[in-house]
């Protein structure tokens, strides 16, 4: 094993372990975020130059035994890797020597650990000053490297907030994601962007705050439509005095801060006063504002009296799967909930799964002062100290036994149980459909990965090929891909030529990745059999939206690349008069055929084809819109034509700018530290 170079900072230490983010920018629709700078902690890497020879040529417990000799009794993080260099597992330890020695003894409690050790051919270590630092680094590396033997947080999108700006004489109310670089008051997090949108719409009716951008505000000469429909008070054209508008802003902040009853009382009193003065038009305005506030609260569900700020977590295990339900409570109000289905070995206990999930969940999110759990987690006190270190305030993690807090976690647990039941029912239905697909088309085995392809264009312009993926659990959206048609030799509108390009690029890339990783289709099957959560890279079945012509183009490329025997290609041609239910299927070695109108497999294939069609059209529209919209750099305050030109000349594309680190941005001529920070914060939440 080559020696691990010492690092001078935590940012360099973590960045050195991150996978290469290079990818086909035109092909991937799910773009991984740029590597984070990592926790600001002084990590020190171990120099293994003296032990490289001892571990060479060994595997499993033997290689671990060779590496453990000089490990210190100090806290740190270790990584176990296989022959291909893939990280199998990331763990932290209070004592690296004791923890790794346990692996070297060869006595394992579970099959999962046994498989993990047997596949290990090398290990890497990072020593930290404290166990808290080790826990933070472990969570950071698990999220970046996604080792298959760890508990993995599948959905890790940032949460939206509501911001009432504070850098303008007439503050506005907006949805916000990312770093809190703009001056103002932030409220949240909300469970979804939809919840934020509904809340802002109701708050517009209640408080009449503006939602237009500052540039639009400055250029208005007459009130906009929102003023006409009583959704804005019109501060842009002086329809309301600055003092009265400031009063509306204060009421909105009070409501979002939990003082909703005070605000409703004030508005109710104003409505009564207007009614007593026989000013019924003004009284009706206050009445509508009260109705809007009631609408917000009615959509929040439970609003506890004894919980000011807390996140509530509950985990339910069933059928080898896990569901974690999280509720967000801020200022005594319920801001929504979300269900997560982390990947984890079925043998893991609930406390271990939930503990690992929490560490990853708060790796890049602010933690509240209270976290309520439905069950105890491993190293609960250590986790609380780690979150407090990152948040800068005390964090209490507890399992309530009685009262209103106990009702909250029970409610979350019930939601987790119901969400997992729905998922298991959907999975069971999907399994029956996949079995029917196998029987209908004479497949050798039940497919675990189905890819569906479609093209979209307008008279050959902005042509896009699309690939959607389905598996045993339904659509796998993080595997979707789009292919911007590049070839200049294809006649505009030539669907056959487009499909040939898509097939060649897709399977050429698969072959290249297989060669680089030393993997094969058999490894995909083994991964599924072992139940380690890996999703196969190679498809068992590809569905093509087209008839005999499209199938001939596809088979020609598969034969050219030598992979025709590894996948089953099925053409789905639209029926007579393009009627759904009269589709004709084309499979190699068989005559074309149709299925009964009410056949469940036919419905299943239609659903797959419709999803591919939806995704292809959406990708085409996005590409067409992108050509008509501004560059993302235009949205950053302080970036004018000169600086934008300098950034694009240095990095090439706006996407490359979004992935750049602070030091790289500051290296561009004309970009100061403050401007670099503004650019970096625009593209990164933390």
N, C-alpha and C positions, 0 to 999 in steps of 0.2 A: 504494500500500500504506500503510495507516495506521501511524503510528510505534509502535514497541514501547516501552512504558513501562519505565523502569528499576525494578529490584526491589531490595528491601532485604535479602532473605535467599534462600538456596537453596530453602527450602520454598515461598516465594511464587513464585519463578521457575518451578519445575517445575509447581506447582499451576495456574499461569496457562495452561499448554499442554495440560492434560488435557481430554479430551472430556467433554461433559456427561453425568453419570451418571444423569440423570433417565430413568426408564423406567416402563412399566406394571408396578407391583409385583405385580399379580395375574396378569400374563401371563407374565413371564419366570421360568423355573425356574433358569437359570444366572445368578446375581447377580454382577455384577462387583464386586470388592472396592473399598472406598473408596480414593481416591487416596492413595498413600503420601506421607509428608512429604518424601521424597526424600533424597539424600545430604546430609550436613551439610557442605556445601562452599560457599565464598564465590563464587558466580557473579555476573557482571555482564552485564546486557543492553545491547546497542548501541541507541542512539537513532537511528532512521532517518528522523526528521521532515524532514530536508533532502533526502532522495532519493525521497520518495514520488511526486513528479511525474515523475521521470525514467523510472520503470519502468511508469507507468500505460499501459495499452493494449497492452503488449508481451507476448510469450510466448516460451517456449523459450530458446534461446541469447541472444536479444536482451534479454530481461528480466534474465537472469543477468549479461550484459555491463554493463547499466545499474547493477546493484547492486554489482558488484565493485569499483567505483572507489575507494570509501572504506573497504574492508575492511582490517583491520590484519594484520600478519604475526604473529599470535598464535594460540595453540591455542583451540579452541572447537568448538561443535556447530552444524550448520546443518540446516534443514528445508526441503524442497521441497514446494510445495503446488499443487494444480490450481485451476481456476476455481470449483469448488464449495467450496473451503476445506479439502478433505481432504488430509491429509499423505501425500505419495507416498513420501518417503524421508527418513530421519534418518541423518546421518553425522557423524563427528568428524574433525578435521584438526589436524595439528601447526601448520599455517599456514592459516588460513581463506582468506587472499587467494590463495595458490598453488593450493589445492584447488579453490576455486570458479572460478578463472580457467581451469582445465582443462576444466570443463564449458562455459564460455563460448566456447571455441575451436571447438566443433561437431564435433570428431573423436572418435568413440567406438569402443571396442574391441568392444562387444557391442550387439546389438539392444535388450537390456533397458535399458541406459543411454540409448540413443537415444530410446526411447519415454518414458523417465522425464523427460528434458530437454524433449522436445517438449510434454509435458503440463504443464510447470511454468509458472505465471503469476506466482508470487511466492515469496519465500524469507524465512525468519527466521533470526536468528543469535543465539548466546549465546557470549560470550567467557569462557574459564576461565583460571585462573592457570597450570595445567599440563596436559600431554596426558593424564595419569592422570585428572584430574578430568573431562576431556572424555570419556574412555572410559566412566567410571562414569555420567555424565549421559546419554550416548548409549544405553547399555543400558537405563537407566531409562525414557527416552522411547520407545524401540522397544517395550518391553513394554506401556506405557500407551496409546500411539497406534496400534500395530499397522499401520505403513505397508506397503502391498502390495508395494513393491519391496525391502523388507528381508528378511533371513532371520528367520522368525518361529517362536518356540517355542510349539508348539500346546498342549501339556499343561503347565500350570505350577502344579499343586497343591502345597501345602506337604507336607513329609515328616513322618511321625509319629516320635515318640521314645518311649522308656521312661523314666519318672521314678520314682526312689525318693525319696519325700518326706523332708524334713529339718526340718519345722516341727511335728512331732507326736511325743509320747513313743513311740508305736508306729508307725513309718513304714510306709506302704503302697506298693504298686507299681502304676502306672497307665500307660495310654497317654496321650500328650500331643501336642497341636498348638498352635501359636501362640507368643506371647511367653513367655519363661522367667521369669515373674514370681514363681512360687512357689519357695520355698527347697527345695533338694534336689539330687540327682545325676541328670544327664540322660545317656542312652546312646542312640546312633543316629548318623545317621538310618537308618531302615529304608525299604526300597523300597516297602512297601505296608502298609496298615492290617492286612491279613490276616497278614502276617509278624509284626507286633507282637503281634496276638492270639494266634497260635500260640506265640510265644516266652513271653508272659506266662503262658499256660496251663501250659506245661512248667515254668516257674520257680515257679509256685504249687505244683506237685507236688514240686519239688526243694527249695524253701526255705520253703514253708508261710507265705508272707507274705500279709497281708490285702489285699483289693482293694475293700473297702467304703469308702464316703465317711466323712468325719469325723463327720458328724451321725448316721449309722447306727451308727458305732462307739460314740458316747457314749450312745446310747439302748438298746443291747443288754442284755438281762438273762439271756440264755442263749445258748450257742453256736448259730451258724447251720448250715445244711445243709453248707456248705463244710468246716466242722470235722468233720462226721460222715463225709464222704467223703475225708478226709485231704488237703484242698486248702488248709487254713489251720490255723495252730497255736492259734487262739482267744485272742489277746491281749485282746480286748474284755471278756471275762469272767474273765480271770485264769487261763486254762487253761495258760498258759506264763508263767514269770517274766519280768520286764523284761530281766534280764541274759541269759537264754537266747534271748529274741526278738532282742535286739541282736546276739547272735552269729550268728543266722540272717541278719539284715540285712547284717552284714559279709560273710558268705560270698556272698550274692547280689551285692553290689557287687564283690567280688573276681572273681567269675565274669564279670560283665558288663564288667569292666575288663581282661579278657584273662588273668587268672590262673586259668584254668579247671583246669589240671593240679594246681595246689596245692589247690584246693577238692576235686577228685575224690580226691586222695590222702588228705586229712583225713577225708572221709566213708568212704572204703574202710577206713582204719584204725579208725574208730569202729565200722564194721560188723563187722570182725574181732574187736574187743574184746568187742562184745556177744555174738558167737557163742561166743567162748571162755568167757564167763560163763554160757552156756546161755540167754541172754535172746533167744530166737529171734524173738519178736515185735518187739523193738526193732531187731534185725538186719534184719528184713524191711522196716522203715521206711527204714533207710539204703539197703537194696538198691533200693527203689523210687525213692529220691532219685537214686541213681546212674543208674538207667535213664532218668529224666527228663532228666538232664543230657546223657546220650548221645543222646537223642532231639533235643535242641536242636542239638547239633553235627552230627548226621547230616543235618539239614535245611539246614545252612549251606553245603553243597558244599565248595568249596576254601577252606582256611584257611591262608594263606601264613605262613611263618615269618619272613620278612625285611621284611614290610610291616606296620607298626603302625597307621598311619592314612593312608588314601589313597582317592581316587576315581579310578576307571579309566574312560576314555572311548575309544570306537572308533567310527569312522564308515565306513559302506559306501554307495557310490553305484551305482545300477543303474536302468535304465529311466526316467531323469529324476527319480528319487526318492532321498531320503536317509533312512538309519536310523542313529541314534546310540544305542549301548548304553552304559549307565553301571552300574558295579558299585561298591558301597559297602563299604569295609573299615575297621573301627574296632576298636581294641584287638586287632589280629591276627585278627579274626573277620569273616566275610562276612555282612553284614546285608542281602543281596539285590541285585537288579538290576532295571532298568526300561529299556524301549525307547522312544525318542522318534522322531517322524517330522516334523521341522521343514519348514515351507514355505520353499522357496528356488528361485530361478531355476535351471533345469537347466544353464545355462552356467557357474555358479559352481564354482570348484575346491573340493576337500574341505577344504583348510586354511582357506579363507575362511568356509565354512559352519560348521565346527567352532569357529573362533575367535569368530564372532558368537554362536553358541549358548552357549558357555561364559560370555561376558560377561552374557548375559541369565539364564542358569541360576543364577548366583551373585549376581544383583542383590538378592535378598531371602533368601538362604540362607547360613549360615555355611560358609566354605570350609575344607577340611582343610589340613594342612601340606604334603601332597604330592598332586599331580595327575598321573597317568600317562596319556599319550596314545599312540594307535597311529600317529599321523602328526603332523608339524609343523603348527603353525597360524601364521597371520599375526600379527606383532607379539607373539610369545610372551613375550618379556621384559617388554614393557609391560603385558601382561595380568597377569603374575605380580606386578608392582609394584602394579597397581590392586587386585588381590584382597588383597594384603598390607596395603594402606592401609585397606581396608574391614574386614578381619578383625582387625587389630591384632597380627598375628604374621607371620613369614616364610612365604611360600608358594612351593614349588618346583614348577615345571611342567617335565616332562621326557618324552622319548621313549626308553624303555629299549631297549638293543640286545642284551642277553643276560641270562641268568639267570632267576630266578623272576619278576622284574617283567616281563620280556619274555613269559614264559608267560601272565601275567595279561592283558596287552593283546592277545595273540594269541587268548586265550579270549574276551575281549570282542568282538574283531573277528569271530570265528566266530559268536558269538551275534547280532551285528548283521547279518551276511550271511544267516543263517537266518531271522531275523525279517523282513527285507525280502523274502526269497523267498516267505515265507508271505503277506505283504501283497500282493505282486504277483500271486500265484496267486489270492487272493481278489478282487483288482481285476479280473483277467481274467474270472473267473467272473461277477462283477457286470456287466461289460460285455456278456457274452453274454445275461444275463438282461434287461438293459435293451433290448438289440436285439430280443429276443423279445417284450418288452412293447410295443415300438413296432409290430411286425408284427401282434400279436394284436388290439390296440385301434385300429389304423389311425392312429397318431400321425404328425405331419409330420416329426418328428425324434426322435432318441434323447433321452429326458428326462435332464436334469442335476440337477433338483430335484423330488422327489416328496414331497408332504405327505399324511399320513394322519390322519383325524380320528375321534374316538370320544368318547362321553360316559359318565360314571359317576356314580351316585347311589344312595341307598337311600330309596325312597319320596319322591323329590324333595328330600331333605335333603342338605346339603353337596355340591350338584351341581357337577361339574367337567367342562369340556370339555378334551380333550387333543389336541395336534398333535405327531406325530413326523415327522422328516425323513430321507429317504434320498437318496443321490447315487451317483456313480460309484465311491466308495470304501466304500460301505455306509452304515450309520446315522451321521448327523451329530448327535450328542447335544447339542452346545452350541447347536443350533438348535431343540431341543424347546421347546414352549411349553404352558402350561396356562392355562385360562380359568375363573376362578371365576364361575359364573353369577350375574349381578347383578340382572337384570330382576325386578321384583316383579309384572309382568303375566303372567309365564309360570305356567301351572298346574303345581303340583308333579308331576313325573314326565312332563311333556310333552317328549319327546325331540325332536320336530320344532321346537318353540319354542327349545329349547336350541341345536340346530344352527344355526338362523337367527341367534341372537345371536352364536355363535362365528364364523360366516362373515362377518357384518357387521363385527364388531370386527377380525377378521384382515385383511380386504381394505380396509377403511377406513383402517386404519393403514398398510398398504402404499402406498395412494394418497397419503396424507399425507406419508410419508417420501419418496416419489418426487417429489412437488411441491416439498418443501423442498430436496432435493438436486439437483433438475434432472436426475434420471436417468430411464432408461426400461428396458423389458425388453430392448431392443436392446443397452444397455450391459452387461447381464448376459452376453449371448451374446458380445459383443466381449471381455469380460474372460476368459471361458473360452478363446476362440480365441487370445488373446495369451499364455495360460499364465501369468498373473501371480498365480495362487493364489486369486483372488477366487471366492467361492461365491455363486451368484445368489440374489437376494432373492425373486424371483418364481418360483412353482412352474410347472412345465410340466404337471404332472398332480396332481390331488387325488383321493385315494381316500376314500370315505365308507363307514363301516361301517353299512350300512342298505340298504333296498330302494327302491321307487318313491316312497314317501312322503318319505323323507329326501332323495332326489334332487330332488323337486319343491321342497322348502324351500330347498335349496342353490341351485338354478337361479334361483329367485325373487330371492334376494339378489344373485347374480352379475349378473343382468339389471338389477336396481335400481341397482347401482353401475357398470354399464357395462363390466364386465370379463369377460363371458361368453366373448368371443372370444379372450381371452388365455390361458385355462387350459382343460384338458380335465378334466371332472368324471366320475368313474366310481363307480358304486354297487356295493357288494359285499354281497349279501344272503346270509344263511346258508341252507343247503340244507334239504331236507325232513328233519324230525326233528333239525335243526341238525347234520347230519353234515358233517364236514370232507371236502372233495372234491366236494361237490355244490352248491357256491356258484353263485349266479346273478348275472350282471353286467348292469348298466344303464348304457348310454352314449347320449347324445343322438343322435337320427337313426338308431338301430338298434333292432331288436327285442332283448329280453333274451335272453341265451344263457349256456350253461355251457361249461366246458373239459373235455377228457379228464382222467380221474382222475390219470394219471401225467404230466401236462404240467408241465414245469419252471416255466413262467410261473405256473401255478396255485399251485405250492409257494411261489414268490416272493411272490405276492400274499398268501397265507396268512401267511407270515412277517411281512410288513409289517403286516397287520391284527392279528396276535397281539401284535406289539410295541406298537402303538397301544393295544390293550386292556390290556396289562400296565402301560403308563405311565398310562393313565387311572385304573385301579384304584389304582395306587400313589399318584397325586396325590389321589384321593378319600380314601384312608386317611390320608394325611398331613394333609389338611385336617381330617378328623374327629378325628384324634389331637391336632392343635394346639389344638382347642377344649377338650380335656380335660387339657392339660398346662399347666405353669406358664409364665409369661413368661420369655424368655431372661435378663432382667435379674435374675431371682431367683437365678440361678446365680453371681452375682458377689458375692464376700465384701465386706461393708461396705455393701451396697445394701439398705436396709430399705424398708418401705412408704412412708416419707416421701420419701426420695430417689428411689425408683422413680416415685412420683407426680410429683415435680418434673421428672424427665427426660422422662416421657411427656407432661406438659403443655407442655414446651418444644419437643420435637421431634415429637410426634404419635404415632410408632410406635417399637417396639423396633428395627425395621430402620433407621429414620432415626438412632437413637442409635448403631447399629453403624457407620454411615458417617461419623459426626461426627468432626471433628478435635479435637485437644487443647484449643485455644483456645475452640472452641465449647462443649465440655463444661464448661470452667471458668467459662463465662459463665452457667451455670445457678445459680440461688440454692441455696445449701446444698451445692454440689459444690466441694470443695477440690481443690488440685492433685494430692494423693495419691489421692483418690478418682477424679478424672478419669483419672489414669494407670492405675488398676486397671480402669476401664471400657474405656479404649482398648486396653490390653494383652489384655483378654479377647477382643476381636474382631479383633486384628491380631497377626500372628506377630512382626513387627519393631516 
